[in-house]
Amino acid sequence: MIAWEDYVESNPEVLVGKPVIKGTRLSIEFIMERLANGWTEEEILENYPSLDKNSMQAKDELDIQWPVVTSYPDSVFEEVII
């Protein structure tokens, strides 16, 4: 199991604090929207080379713990931001 905290961060100065894959401006919400629109993980990885299989798995782990991608409580990310 991947620790999503190693791959996902929230910073108020990046996309208004939306959870993103660390080192990118790709929000979890954006990735989930692509998947909902029929993209495969392979297509996402091909089109966004800054992502890897671990970051995609971290997205899945985060979604298991906090299923509503657009409404994570700030406390989820306090340790990640610091």
Residue pairs with C-beta under 8 A, 6 or more apart in sequence:
1 61
2 54
2 57
2 58
2 61
3 58
3 61
4 58
4 59
4 61
4 62
4 65
5 79
5 80
6 22
6 58
7 21
7 22
7 54
7 55
7 58
7 59
8 19
8 20
8 21
8 22
8 28
8 58
8 59
8 62
8 80
9 19
9 20
9 22
9 77
9 80
9 81
10 17
10 18
10 19
10 20
10 72
10 74
10 76
10 77
10 80
10 81
11 17
11 20
11 81
14 20
14 25
15 25
15 27
17 74
18 27
18 28
18 29
18 70
19 27
19 28
19 29
19 62
19 69
19 72
19 77
20 26
20 27
20 28
21 28
21 31
21 50
21 51
21 55
21 58
21 59
22 55
23 50
24 48
24 50
24 51
26 48
26 50
26 51
28 59
28 62
28 63
28 69
29 69
29 70
31 44
31 51
31 56
31 59
32 59
32 63
32 69
34 43
34 44
35 41
35 44
41 53
41 56
44 51
44 56
45 51
45 52
45 53
45 56
63 69
66 72
66 76
